[in-house]
Amino acid sequence: NRVAYEAGQAIAKNPGRTSFNPMFVFSPTGMGKTHICQAIGLETKKHHPELTVLYVNAEQFLMQFQASCRNNSSKSSRDDFVHFYQMIDVLIIDDIQYLSGKPKTQDTLFHIFNHLQQTGKQLIFTCDKPPAEIKDMEQRLISRFKWGLSAEMSMPDVETRRNILKRKAYNEGVELPEDVVNYIAENIKTNVREMEGFLISLIAQSSLNRKSITISLAKQMVERFVNNSNREITISYIISSVCEEMGTSQADFFTSTRKRNVVQARQLSMYFAKKYTKASLILIGEQCGGKDHATVIHSLKTVTNLLDTDKQFRAIADKIEQNLQ
């Protein structure tokens, strides 16, 4: 996550004057997208208190636009909406995927984007997927999302997760045994929000039932609240799991690069998507970098052959499959 952090620091010092404009931050839920983009806004205000910095969720943006459209008596309400956003110095729109399938709102955002970009203002967007994977979004907007920096937020490594748990427990006034910290950090790998939520539940169970926080209690709760939860395995989740295990960024995954590790990540994603979802081969290809039906079939055959002949490849595939299950 250092790329997003360092770029955020640079933007806060010189908003609109770096090559990171727009900045597009993407990841599955619970990885810290909202946290970092709000931090950029706050840091910008420290360096440039005279600037107008606005954070808005895409759902709020959509509702504001729809409200401006309900006033049919004149065009002035919509003009006021556009004019308001064109006056912003640093515009942060969170969860841009909520504008999918909203062509009128996208068209308005397109014109706001152009005006702010041309006048040297800073734009920051967050999304649950990279630009190339957003469905029902105008291509001209997607193209503009790619103009600047696309930064992926990933699940912190085990050591960082341990530190997060210790700090969270400290803030709650609880001292966690080291083995409990290690167990939670190693077994809850979906997102930070879920890990923190589990810790709060563990503390509550201990307090309300007057039990000590032990590794035994932690294991019982992981079994009940994590392992038995019915998680829908989506193509997006498969891609995220494969990229994390193979050390490949999702930004590279959706490019046309032919690097061996990226190609194998795509092929494994297609293989597991066929195995664990009901998606058609055409849909699998579309969501795995815009590949065609024939490419998916070739990938399935390639992975099957490698699983039979390459022990190292099979070990990686087995680890990914364990995580998916």
Contacts in CASP RR format, 6 or more apart in sequence:
PFRMAT RR
TARGET T0000
AUTHOR 0000-0000-0000
METHOD contacts of the structure
MODEL  1
NRVAYEAGQAIAKNPGRTSFNPMFVFSPTGMGKTHICQAIGLETKKHHPE
LTVLYVNAEQFLMQFQASCRNNSSKSSRDDFVHFYQMIDVLIIDDIQYLS
GKPKTQDTLFHIFNHLQQTGKQLIFTCDKPPAEIKDMEQRLISRFKWGLS
AEMSMPDVETRRNILKRKAYNEGVELPEDVVNYIAENIKTNVREMEGFLI
SLIAQSSLNRKSITISLAKQMVERFVNNSNREITISYIISSVCEEMGTSQ
ADFFTSTRKRNVVQARQLSMYFAKKYTKASLILIGEQCGGKDHATVIHSL
KTVTNLLDTDKQFRAIADKIEQNLQ
1 36 0 8 1.000
1 153 0 8 1.000
1 154 0 8 1.000
1 156 0 8 1.000
3 149 0 8 1.000
3 151 0 8 1.000
3 152 0 8 1.000
4 23 0 8 1.000
4 25 0 8 1.000
4 36 0 8 1.000
4 151 0 8 1.000
4 152 0 8 1.000
4 153 0 8 1.000
5 36 0 8 1.000
7 18 0 8 1.000
7 20 0 8 1.000
7 23 0 8 1.000
7 149 0 8 1.000
7 151 0 8 1.000
8 20 0 8 1.000
8 23 0 8 1.000
8 36 0 8 1.000
8 39 0 8 1.000
8 40 0 8 1.000
8 43 0 8 1.000
9 43 0 8 1.000
10 18 0 8 1.000
10 20 0 8 1.000
11 18 0 8 1.000
11 20 0 8 1.000
11 21 0 8 1.000
11 23 0 8 1.000
11 40 0 8 1.000
11 44 0 8 1.000
11 122 0 8 1.000
11 124 0 8 1.000
12 40 0 8 1.000
12 41 0 8 1.000
12 43 0 8 1.000
12 44 0 8 1.000
12 46 0 8 1.000
12 47 0 8 1.000
13 47 0 8 1.000
15 44 0 8 1.000
15 48 0 8 1.000
15 51 0 8 1.000
15 89 0 8 1.000
15 90 0 8 1.000
15 121 0 8 1.000
15 122 0 8 1.000
16 90 0 8 1.000
16 120 0 8 1.000
16 121 0 8 1.000
16 122 0 8 1.000
17 120 0 8 1.000
19 148 0 8 1.000
19 149 0 8 1.000
20 148 0 8 1.000
20 149 0 8 1.000
21 117 0 8 1.000
21 120 0 8 1.000
21 122 0 8 1.000
21 123 0 8 1.000
21 147 0 8 1.000
21 148 0 8 1.000
22 113 0 8 1.000
22 117 0 8 1.000
22 122 0 8 1.000
22 123 0 8 1.000
22 124 0 8 1.000
22 125 0 8 1.000
22 144 0 8 1.000
22 145 0 8 1.000
22 147 0 8 1.000
22 148 0 8 1.000
22 149 0 8 1.000
23 40 0 8 1.000
23 122 0 8 1.000
23 123 0 8 1.000
23 124 0 8 1.000
23 125 0 8 1.000
23 148 0 8 1.000
23 149 0 8 1.000
23 151 0 8 1.000
24 124 0 8 1.000
24 125 0 8 1.000
24 126 0 8 1.000
24 127 0 8 1.000
24 130 0 8 1.000
24 131 0 8 1.000
24 145 0 8 1.000
24 146 0 8 1.000
24 148 0 8 1.000
24 149 0 8 1.000
24 150 0 8 1.000
24 151 0 8 1.000
25 33 0 8 1.000
25 36 0 8 1.000
25 37 0 8 1.000
25 124 0 8 1.000
25 125 0 8 1.000
25 126 0 8 1.000
25 127 0 8 1.000
25 151 0 8 1.000
25 152 0 8 1.000
25 153 0 8 1.000
26 33 0 8 1.000
26 126 0 8 1.000
26 127 0 8 1.000
26 128 0 8 1.000
26 129 0 8 1.000
26 130 0 8 1.000
26 131 0 8 1.000
26 150 0 8 1.000
26 151 0 8 1.000
26 152 0 8 1.000
26 153 0 8 1.000
26 250 0 8 1.000
27 33 0 8 1.000
27 128 0 8 1.000
27 152 0 8 1.000
27 153 0 8 1.000
27 154 0 8 1.000
28 128 0 8 1.000
28 191 0 8 1.000
28 236 0 8 1.000
28 237 0 8 1.000
28 240 0 8 1.000
29 128 0 8 1.000
29 191 0 8 1.000
29 193 0 8 1.000
30 191 0 8 1.000
30 192 0 8 1.000
30 193 0 8 1.000
30 194 0 8 1.000
31 153 0 8 1.000
31 154 0 8 1.000
31 155 0 8 1.000
31 191 0 8 1.000
31 192 0 8 1.000
32 153 0 8 1.000
32 192 0 8 1.000
33 94 0 8 1.000
33 126 0 8 1.000
33 127 0 8 1.000
33 153 0 8 1.000
34 94 0 8 1.000
34 126 0 8 1.000
36 153 0 8 1.000
37 55 0 8 1.000
37 92 0 8 1.000
37 94 0 8 1.000
37 124 0 8 1.000
37 126 0 8 1.000
38 55 0 8 1.000
38 92 0 8 1.000
40 92 0 8 1.000
40 124 0 8 1.000
41 53 0 8 1.000
41 55 0 8 1.000
41 90 0 8 1.000
41 92 0 8 1.000
44 51 0 8 1.000
44 53 0 8 1.000
44 90 0 8 1.000
44 122 0 8 1.000
45 51 0 8 1.000
45 53 0 8 1.000
48 89 0 8 1.000
51 89 0 8 1.000
51 90 0 8 1.000
52 87 0 8 1.000
52 88 0 8 1.000
52 89 0 8 1.000
52 90 0 8 1.000
53 88 0 8 1.000
53 89 0 8 1.000
53 90 0 8 1.000
53 92 0 8 1.000
54 85 0 8 1.000
54 88 0 8 1.000
54 90 0 8 1.000
54 91 0 8 1.000
54 92 0 8 1.000
55 92 0 8 1.000
55 94 0 8 1.000
56 64 0 8 1.000
56 91 0 8 1.000
56 92 0 8 1.000
56 93 0 8 1.000
56 94 0 8 1.000
57 93 0 8 1.000
57 94 0 8 1.000
57 95 0 8 1.000
57 98 0 8 1.000
58 93 0 8 1.000
58 94 0 8 1.000
58 95 0 8 1.000
58 96 0 8 1.000
58 97 0 8 1.000
58 98 0 8 1.000
58 99 0 8 1.000
59 95 0 8 1.000
59 98 0 8 1.000
61 93 0 8 1.000
61 99 0 8 1.000
61 105 0 8 1.000
61 109 0 8 1.000
62 98 0 8 1.000
62 99 0 8 1.000
62 102 0 8 1.000
62 105 0 8 1.000
64 81 0 8 1.000
65 78 0 8 1.000
65 81 0 8 1.000
65 104 0 8 1.000
65 105 0 8 1.000
65 108 0 8 1.000
66 105 0 8 1.000
68 77 0 8 1.000
68 78 0 8 1.000
68 80 0 8 1.000
68 81 0 8 1.000
69 77 0 8 1.000
69 78 0 8 1.000
69 104 0 8 1.000
71 77 0 8 1.000
71 78 0 8 1.000
78 108 0 8 1.000
81 108 0 8 1.000
82 108 0 8 1.000
82 111 0 8 1.000
82 112 0 8 1.000
85 91 0 8 1.000
85 112 0 8 1.000
85 116 0 8 1.000
86 112 0 8 1.000
86 115 0 8 1.000
86 116 0 8 1.000
88 116 0 8 1.000
88 121 0 8 1.000
89 121 0 8 1.000
89 122 0 8 1.000
90 121 0 8 1.000
90 122 0 8 1.000
90 124 0 8 1.000
91 112 0 8 1.000
91 116 0 8 1.000
91 121 0 8 1.000
91 122 0 8 1.000
91 123 0 8 1.000
91 124 0 8 1.000
92 124 0 8 1.000
92 125 0 8 1.000
93 109 0 8 1.000
93 123 0 8 1.000
93 124 0 8 1.000
93 125 0 8 1.000
93 126 0 8 1.000
94 125 0 8 1.000
94 126 0 8 1.000
95 126 0 8 1.000
95 127 0 8 1.000
95 128 0 8 1.000
96 125 0 8 1.000
96 126 0 8 1.000
96 127 0 8 1.000
96 134 0 8 1.000
96 145 0 8 1.000
97 127 0 8 1.000
97 128 0 8 1.000
97 129 0 8 1.000
97 134 0 8 1.000
99 105 0 8 1.000
99 106 0 8 1.000
99 109 0 8 1.000
99 137 0 8 1.000
100 134 0 8 1.000
100 135 0 8 1.000
100 136 0 8 1.000
100 137 0 8 1.000
101 136 0 8 1.000
101 137 0 8 1.000
103 138 0 8 1.000
106 137 0 8 1.000
106 138 0 8 1.000
106 141 0 8 1.000
107 138 0 8 1.000
109 141 0 8 1.000
110 138 0 8 1.000
110 140 0 8 1.000
110 141 0 8 1.000
110 144 0 8 1.000
113 123 0 8 1.000
113 141 0 8 1.000
113 144 0 8 1.000
116 122 0 8 1.000
116 123 0 8 1.000
117 123 0 8 1.000
117 144 0 8 1.000
117 147 0 8 1.000
125 145 0 8 1.000
127 134 0 8 1.000
128 236 0 8 1.000
129 236 0 8 1.000
129 250 0 8 1.000
130 150 0 8 1.000
130 152 0 8 1.000
130 250 0 8 1.000
130 251 0 8 1.000
130 253 0 8 1.000
130 254 0 8 1.000
131 142 0 8 1.000
131 145 0 8 1.000
131 146 0 8 1.000
131 150 0 8 1.000
132 142 0 8 1.000
132 146 0 8 1.000
132 254 0 8 1.000
132 289 0 8 1.000
132 290 0 8 1.000
133 236 0 8 1.000
133 254 0 8 1.000
133 287 0 8 1.000
133 289 0 8 1.000
134 142 0 8 1.000
134 145 0 8 1.000
150 251 0 8 1.000
152 249 0 8 1.000
152 250 0 8 1.000
152 251 0 8 1.000
154 244 0 8 1.000
155 161 0 8 1.000
155 189 0 8 1.000
155 190 0 8 1.000
155 191 0 8 1.000
155 192 0 8 1.000
155 244 0 8 1.000
156 164 0 8 1.000
156 192 0 8 1.000
158 185 0 8 1.000
158 186 0 8 1.000
161 184 0 8 1.000
161 185 0 8 1.000
161 188 0 8 1.000
161 192 0 8 1.000
161 195 0 8 1.000
162 181 0 8 1.000
162 182 0 8 1.000
162 185 0 8 1.000
164 192 0 8 1.000
164 195 0 8 1.000
164 196 0 8 1.000
165 176 0 8 1.000
165 181 0 8 1.000
165 184 0 8 1.000
165 185 0 8 1.000
165 195 0 8 1.000
165 196 0 8 1.000
165 199 0 8 1.000
166 176 0 8 1.000
166 181 0 8 1.000
168 196 0 8 1.000
168 199 0 8 1.000
169 175 0 8 1.000
169 176 0 8 1.000
169 181 0 8 1.000
169 199 0 8 1.000
169 203 0 8 1.000
172 199 0 8 1.000
172 200 0 8 1.000
172 203 0 8 1.000
174 203 0 8 1.000
174 213 0 8 1.000
176 213 0 8 1.000
177 213 0 8 1.000
177 214 0 8 1.000
177 215 0 8 1.000
179 215 0 8 1.000
180 202 0 8 1.000
180 213 0 8 1.000
180 214 0 8 1.000
180 215 0 8 1.000
180 218 0 8 1.000
183 215 0 8 1.000
183 218 0 8 1.000
183 219 0 8 1.000
183 222 0 8 1.000
184 195 0 8 1.000
184 198 0 8 1.000
184 199 0 8 1.000
184 202 0 8 1.000
184 218 0 8 1.000
184 222 0 8 1.000
185 195 0 8 1.000
187 222 0 8 1.000
187 226 0 8 1.000
188 194 0 8 1.000
188 195 0 8 1.000
188 198 0 8 1.000
188 222 0 8 1.000
188 226 0 8 1.000
189 323 0 8 1.000
190 231 0 8 1.000
198 221 0 8 1.000
198 222 0 8 1.000
198 225 0 8 1.000
198 226 0 8 1.000
201 221 0 8 1.000
201 225 0 8 1.000
202 213 0 8 1.000
202 217 0 8 1.000
202 218 0 8 1.000
202 221 0 8 1.000
203 213 0 8 1.000
205 211 0 8 1.000
205 217 0 8 1.000
205 221 0 8 1.000
206 212 0 8 1.000
206 213 0 8 1.000
206 217 0 8 1.000
211 217 0 8 1.000
231 237 0 8 1.000
233 276 0 8 1.000
233 277 0 8 1.000
233 324 0 8 1.000
234 277 0 8 1.000
235 269 0 8 1.000
235 273 0 8 1.000
235 277 0 8 1.000
235 279 0 8 1.000
235 283 0 8 1.000
235 284 0 8 1.000
235 287 0 8 1.000
235 288 0 8 1.000
236 287 0 8 1.000
237 324 0 8 1.000
238 269 0 8 1.000
238 272 0 8 1.000
238 273 0 8 1.000
238 276 0 8 1.000
238 277 0 8 1.000
238 324 0 8 1.000
239 250 0 8 1.000
239 253 0 8 1.000
239 269 0 8 1.000
239 287 0 8 1.000
239 288 0 8 1.000
240 250 0 8 1.000
241 320 0 8 1.000
241 323 0 8 1.000
241 324 0 8 1.000
242 248 0 8 1.000
242 265 0 8 1.000
242 268 0 8 1.000
242 269 0 8 1.000
242 272 0 8 1.000
242 320 0 8 1.000
243 249 0 8 1.000
243 250 0 8 1.000
243 253 0 8 1.000
243 265 0 8 1.000
245 316 0 8 1.000
245 319 0 8 1.000
245 320 0 8 1.000
245 323 0 8 1.000
246 261 0 8 1.000
246 264 0 8 1.000
246 265 0 8 1.000
246 268 0 8 1.000
246 316 0 8 1.000
247 261 0 8 1.000
248 261 0 8 1.000
248 262 0 8 1.000
248 265 0 8 1.000
252 259 0 8 1.000
252 262 0 8 1.000
253 262 0 8 1.000
253 265 0 8 1.000
253 266 0 8 1.000
253 269 0 8 1.000
253 289 0 8 1.000
254 289 0 8 1.000
255 262 0 8 1.000
264 313 0 8 1.000
266 288 0 8 1.000
266 289 0 8 1.000
266 291 0 8 1.000
266 299 0 8 1.000
267 299 0 8 1.000
267 302 0 8 1.000
267 303 0 8 1.000
268 303 0 8 1.000
268 316 0 8 1.000
268 317 0 8 1.000
268 320 0 8 1.000
269 288 0 8 1.000
270 284 0 8 1.000
270 285 0 8 1.000
270 288 0 8 1.000
270 291 0 8 1.000
270 296 0 8 1.000
270 299 0 8 1.000
270 300 0 8 1.000
270 303 0 8 1.000
271 299 0 8 1.000
271 300 0 8 1.000
271 303 0 8 1.000
271 304 0 8 1.000
271 317 0 8 1.000
272 320 0 8 1.000
272 321 0 8 1.000
272 324 0 8 1.000
273 279 0 8 1.000
273 284 0 8 1.000
273 287 0 8 1.000
273 288 0 8 1.000
274 281 0 8 1.000
274 284 0 8 1.000
274 296 0 8 1.000
274 300 0 8 1.000
276 324 0 8 1.000
277 284 0 8 1.000
279 287 0 8 1.000
281 293 0 8 1.000
281 296 0 8 1.000
281 297 0 8 1.000
282 292 0 8 1.000
282 293 0 8 1.000
282 296 0 8 1.000
284 296 0 8 1.000
285 291 0 8 1.000
285 292 0 8 1.000
285 293 0 8 1.000
285 295 0 8 1.000
285 296 0 8 1.000
288 296 0 8 1.000
291 299 0 8 1.000
303 317 0 8 1.000
306 313 0 8 1.000
306 314 0 8 1.000
307 313 0 8 1.000
307 314 0 8 1.000
307 317 0 8 1.000
END
